[in-house]
Amino acid sequence: MLNILIFIIIFIIGLYTFLTFSGSGDQEVENDIEEVVDTEEETENKVEQPKEEEKEQIFYFNTDYIRYKIFDDYNLSYASTIIHWTFALENMWIQEPFYSSFFRLLCFLDKDILCIKDRNSEEYWLNLRDEDDKEIDTKAYNIIKILDIISKVLKDNKELILRYRKDDAQQIVLSILIYCISKSQQFKNTNIEDICSNLLQDYPCKNDIVYIISLFNKKGHLLNFIQKSFKQALKYCHRHPYTEYEEKKQKQNIKFLPELPEKILRHI
């Protein structure tokens, strides 16, 4: 009887110990599982989620496009209009005193009366009749128009010119126009100072233009590329037939500078 009682007690103790151990083991497993889950969630949170593309915000203000007062180039030739747009309008060089002087020179060049004789051209003597039906003898040959030369020089050197400060770049452009004009048949016997006085009447820095032009011909100077570009332009510009009788008719036109048109409001 005693043995049975002892056996029951031992059995109860053993059963209790087993149940206690089993419960604590399950709890540890649950804790381990929870720790693993938490770790995975933290890892997912640390991974950068792809950002949504930010949409460009457009703000509308109650304003109109800015308008500027500029000269109307409607009556200019295609070549002059391109020069006007490329240097004055694209760069917003519409401040005075540069803008009026620049545009006046363009209008003067646009008369298409200045030229250089093609050195390789053959010469011919022609017998013509003038407006009064009188016979005249005149020489004919090919010429290169000064406006064509200026267009090429400015186009080929645009980037180099615009590397300079705005004021310096503007003066270089004016200097190129005067320099090319001085090379024409019509101005070959006129010095640079007189050309500047006549064609840049309202420009206050004429002496600076004269000095810059002198640098074009100076070997080794940074601005010597203008003279080289001028010589290159003579090779590639188009040739036009010409008679010396036309030159006589043009002399009167050279004496008069064109009047500047009124400025107009325009979007740029």
Salt bridges, closest charged atoms under 4 A:
ASP72 OD1 - ARG266 NH2 3.30
ASP73 OD2 - HIS84 ND1 2.84
GLU90 OE1 - LYS158 NZ 3.30
GLU96 OE2 - LYS263 NZ 2.86
ASP112 OD2 - LYS145 NZ 2.87
ASP118 OD2 - ARG239 NE 3.27
GLU123 OE2 - LYS117 NZ 2.01
GLU123 OE1 - LYS139 NZ 3.53
ASP133 OD1 - ARG129 NH1 3.87
GLU135 OE2 - ARG129 NH2 3.27
ASP148 OD2 - HIS240 NE2 3.37
ASP156 OD2 - LYS152 NZ 3.02
ASP168 OD2 - ARG165 NH2 3.38
ASP202 OD2 - ARG104 NH2 3.42
